[in-house]
Amino acid sequence: TPPPESSDVFLTEHTESNNRASVHVLKKKKDSLNSRFEPISQLKSDAIFMVDDDVRVSCPSLALGFQAWTAFPNVMVGYYPRLASPPRTTTRKQGEFVYHGWPTVFFGGTFNFVLTKAAFLHKQYLAIYSDETRHPREILQHVDEHRNCEDVAMSLVIANYTRGASHGSYPIYVEGSVVDKGLFGGISTGSGHMTTRSDCLTALTKIYKDHGWGIPLSFQASLKQQSFVHHYPGFWWQYGPSNFFEWFALGNVFS
């Protein structure tokens, strides 16, 4: 059966009969980036694939990501690894964090979170994210005020929840084939993006510390060990990004 026309893809007859899976369009009460992490009552499985509307993950890479999540369902599994680390220079204050992209992850061989722009996670984290007893209200307010960093906030939720686990508590990187159509016009392309992200990490981590919960991203995981795709014979330089343009995220390389 050919796919339906884009203009009527959400009509009942298409979503229930011609497509292999039903489609539910969720209308949110508030225009907020936090809304993407509200619990979904219609879910029939524990797995959630979270993806930005301008990101395209190839089918083999999507299947590989789900296979990785099935093996490690309590962590986030994604295609964009990032590193939050203390500053290397004396120009930043004590307690600040610096946001690093793929070049630092690659050459340093470590990361500690993945972006929800393309990632698998357990549905339980939606409930935790929206629960003020387990996720500070101040973080949700920060996301609303700055219209940014909801993905960082979710990574902190999962890191905080899995901290202290005996094993398998670090995120998993899946090296795949991903196209990012928002590279030249998305929210992450503006000037000062890397600084904004660093400021978010610092502010959100401080909220956790103020609540007595410590620093969620206090660890650095090995890129080689936490990569679901392994290369023979396993040299560090064999690992690559899911999108070639990841190499150009050079901001904060020396920070």
Wavefront OBJ file of the C-alpha trace (Angstrom):
o trace
v 0.000 0.000 0.000
v 1.486 3.410 -0.937
v 1.923 5.955 1.871
v -0.856 8.526 2.341
v -0.537 12.091 1.158
v 1.209 14.353 3.663
v -1.821 16.626 3.812
v -4.069 13.950 5.297
v -1.597 11.639 7.052
v -3.336 12.211 10.383
v -6.844 11.372 9.196
v -8.504 8.502 11.062
v -8.710 6.120 8.131
v -4.975 6.376 7.550
v -3.805 6.218 11.138
v -5.925 3.197 11.986
v -6.073 1.107 8.823
v -3.374 1.838 6.229
v -0.421 2.512 8.522
v 1.261 -0.210 10.518
v 0.996 1.797 13.722
v -1.589 4.244 14.983
v -0.596 7.894 15.322
v -1.725 10.114 18.184
v -1.117 13.857 18.000
v -0.827 15.211 21.531
v -2.046 18.757 22.077
v -0.303 20.478 24.956
v -1.823 23.154 27.166
v 1.397 25.154 27.362
v 3.961 26.179 24.770
v 6.950 24.879 26.708
v 9.985 22.738 25.948
v 9.152 20.891 29.168
v 5.978 19.614 27.495
v 7.949 17.103 25.443
v 8.727 15.238 28.662
v 5.227 15.097 30.132
v 3.933 11.554 30.817
v 2.027 9.973 27.919
v -0.988 7.920 28.973
v -1.360 6.241 25.555
v 2.003 4.492 25.732
v 1.860 0.721 25.266
v 5.556 0.031 25.866
v 8.338 1.128 28.189
v 10.527 2.471 25.400
v 10.365 6.028 24.123
v 12.243 7.290 21.099
v 12.699 11.015 21.554
v 13.671 12.927 18.412
v 13.677 16.548 17.235
v 11.498 17.355 14.250
v 14.507 18.281 12.106
v 16.489 15.093 12.762
v 16.331 11.973 10.561
v 17.739 8.668 11.819
v 18.263 5.905 9.264
v 16.199 2.747 9.773
v 19.227 0.486 10.462
v 20.541 3.027 12.993
v 17.119 3.267 14.611
v 16.928 -0.521 14.941
v 20.438 -0.591 16.383
v 19.539 2.089 18.908
v 16.497 0.151 20.061
v 18.606 -2.993 20.384
v 21.026 -1.054 22.584
v 18.214 0.340 24.733
v 16.728 -3.149 25.150
v 20.068 -4.255 26.580
v 20.358 -1.178 28.830
v 16.799 0.058 29.510
v 17.602 2.184 32.581
v 19.979 4.577 30.824
v 19.647 6.935 27.911
v 20.777 5.564 24.569
v 21.523 8.118 21.877
v 23.453 9.272 18.837
v 24.873 12.569 20.120
v 27.349 12.140 23.022
v 28.326 15.201 25.047
v 30.632 15.984 27.947
v 29.985 18.266 30.910
v 33.221 18.941 32.751
v 34.849 21.452 35.094
v 36.709 24.226 33.241
v 40.320 23.739 32.236
v 41.107 27.451 32.410
v 41.233 29.903 35.290
v 38.898 32.350 33.526
v 35.854 30.490 34.863
v 34.698 30.358 38.457
v 34.805 27.330 40.713
v 31.651 25.248 40.417
v 31.051 26.088 36.777
v 30.620 23.446 34.078
v 31.649 23.538 30.440
v 29.601 21.970 27.638
v 31.673 20.024 25.085
v 30.720 18.596 21.695
v 32.032 15.692 19.638
v 35.653 16.886 19.096
v 36.345 16.970 22.839
v 34.462 13.707 23.358
v 36.475 12.038 20.606
v 39.959 13.255 21.467
v 39.404 12.928 25.203
v 37.692 9.557 24.862
v 35.012 10.349 27.456
v 31.433 11.616 27.706
v 28.708 11.683 30.365
v 25.411 12.345 28.609
v 23.657 12.104 25.253
v 21.236 14.568 23.707
v 17.518 13.838 23.468
v 17.507 15.247 19.935
v 17.728 11.553 19.008
v 17.660 9.110 21.921
v 15.855 6.195 23.564
v 14.792 6.356 27.203
v 12.443 4.592 29.619
v 8.973 6.048 30.097
v 9.545 6.227 33.867
v 11.753 9.264 33.342
v 8.834 11.267 31.975
v 7.033 10.771 35.277
v 10.147 11.714 37.261
v 10.796 14.809 35.134
v 7.274 16.089 35.829
v 7.299 15.197 39.548
v 8.385 18.141 41.701
v 9.289 15.821 44.585
v 11.922 14.168 42.391
v 12.769 16.983 39.980
v 13.062 20.555 41.269
v 10.499 23.057 40.010
v 13.298 25.589 39.594
v 14.715 23.519 36.741
v 11.428 23.551 34.848
v 11.233 27.291 35.402
v 14.771 27.748 34.100
v 13.915 25.832 30.916
v 10.813 27.974 30.378
v 12.644 31.233 31.012
v 15.551 30.453 28.694
v 13.710 28.241 26.172
v 16.683 25.927 26.133
v 18.350 22.990 27.894
v 15.368 20.699 28.482
v 17.564 17.916 27.076
v 20.292 18.719 29.603
v 17.648 18.671 32.336
v 16.490 15.190 31.286
v 20.080 13.929 31.236
v 20.512 15.187 34.796
v 17.297 13.417 35.827
v 18.531 10.080 34.496
v 22.070 10.511 35.822
v 20.707 11.393 39.254
v 18.324 8.419 39.228
v 20.929 5.860 38.134
v 23.768 7.211 40.276
v 25.125 4.541 42.556
v 23.857 1.663 40.429
v 26.158 -1.344 40.585
v 26.601 -1.498 36.806
v 25.171 -0.251 33.563
v 24.468 3.234 34.911
v 26.261 5.202 32.200
v 24.644 6.382 28.958
v 25.201 4.425 25.753
v 26.434 5.972 22.525
v 25.197 4.476 19.260
v 27.303 5.340 16.246
v 24.762 5.557 13.453
v 23.706 7.506 10.399
v 21.800 10.661 11.342
v 20.834 13.678 9.242
v 20.273 16.960 11.054
v 18.229 19.321 8.879
v 18.420 22.019 11.532
v 22.171 22.479 11.307
v 21.871 25.859 9.630
v 18.737 27.216 11.229
v 17.927 25.351 14.425
v 18.075 26.497 18.038
v 21.624 25.160 18.399
v 23.046 27.205 15.513
v 22.858 30.656 17.051
v 25.882 32.586 18.225
v 26.834 31.849 21.802
v 25.196 28.432 21.789
v 28.065 26.671 23.550
v 28.235 29.385 26.200
v 24.479 29.156 26.748
v 24.718 25.409 27.192
v 27.587 25.753 29.658
v 25.574 28.289 31.625
v 22.629 25.870 31.673
v 24.768 23.026 32.987
v 26.163 25.257 35.712
v 22.769 26.637 36.742
v 20.924 23.317 36.730
v 23.713 21.533 38.600
v 23.666 24.262 41.240
v 19.943 23.635 41.776
v 20.673 19.961 42.424
v 23.418 20.894 44.876
v 21.145 23.411 46.626
v 18.634 20.597 47.153
v 21.357 18.425 48.660
v 21.341 15.973 45.773
v 24.952 16.420 44.709
v 26.280 16.626 41.145
v 24.526 14.222 38.735
v 27.190 14.416 36.002
v 30.152 13.915 38.314
v 31.416 10.964 36.238
v 33.099 10.599 32.849
v 32.397 7.402 30.926
v 34.729 5.828 28.391
v 33.607 6.440 24.813
v 35.031 3.074 23.773
v 33.416 1.086 26.576
v 30.036 2.846 26.371
v 29.755 2.620 22.580
v 27.291 0.006 21.412
v 29.071 -0.249 18.061
v 32.560 -1.719 18.421
v 35.272 -1.569 15.780
v 37.947 -4.183 15.155
v 40.664 -4.127 16.395
v 39.303 -1.414 18.690
v 41.640 1.572 18.394
v 40.297 4.823 19.904
v 40.498 6.667 16.584
v 38.114 4.214 14.875
v 35.039 5.660 16.592
v 33.151 8.314 14.707
v 30.168 10.659 15.038
v 26.674 9.853 13.793
v 26.729 13.029 11.717
v 29.823 14.365 9.915
v 29.082 17.952 10.923
v 29.629 16.978 14.564
v 33.319 17.551 13.856
v 32.691 21.291 13.556
v 31.359 21.729 17.113
v 34.654 23.309 18.155
v 33.337 25.742 20.734
v 34.786 25.287 24.239
v 37.512 22.925 22.978
v 40.107 24.814 25.023
v 37.792 25.841 27.882
l 1 2 3 4 5 6 7 8 9 10 11 12 13 14 15 16 17 18 19 20 21 22 23 24 25 26 27 28 29 30 31 32 33 34 35 36 37 38 39 40 41 42 43 44 45 46 47 48 49 50 51 52 53 54 55 56 57 58 59 60 61 62 63 64 65 66 67 68 69 70 71 72 73 74 75 76 77 78 79 80 81 82 83 84 85 86 87 88 89 90 91 92 93 94 95 96 97 98 99 100 101 102 103 104 105 106 107 108 109 110 111 112 113 114 115 116 117 118 119 120 121 122 123 124 125 126 127 128 129 130 131 132 133 134 135 136 137 138 139 140 141 142 143 144 145 146 147 148 149 150 151 152 153 154 155 156 157 158 159 160 161 162 163 164 165 166 167 168 169 170 171 172 173 174 175 176 177 178 179 180 181 182 183 184 185 186 187 188 189 190 191 192 193 194 195 196 197 198 199 200 201 202 203 204 205 206 207 208 209 210 211 212 213 214 215 216 217 218 219 220 221 222 223 224 225 226 227 228 229 230 231 232 233 234 235 236 237 238 239 240 241 242 243 244 245 246 247 248 249 250 251 252 253 254 255
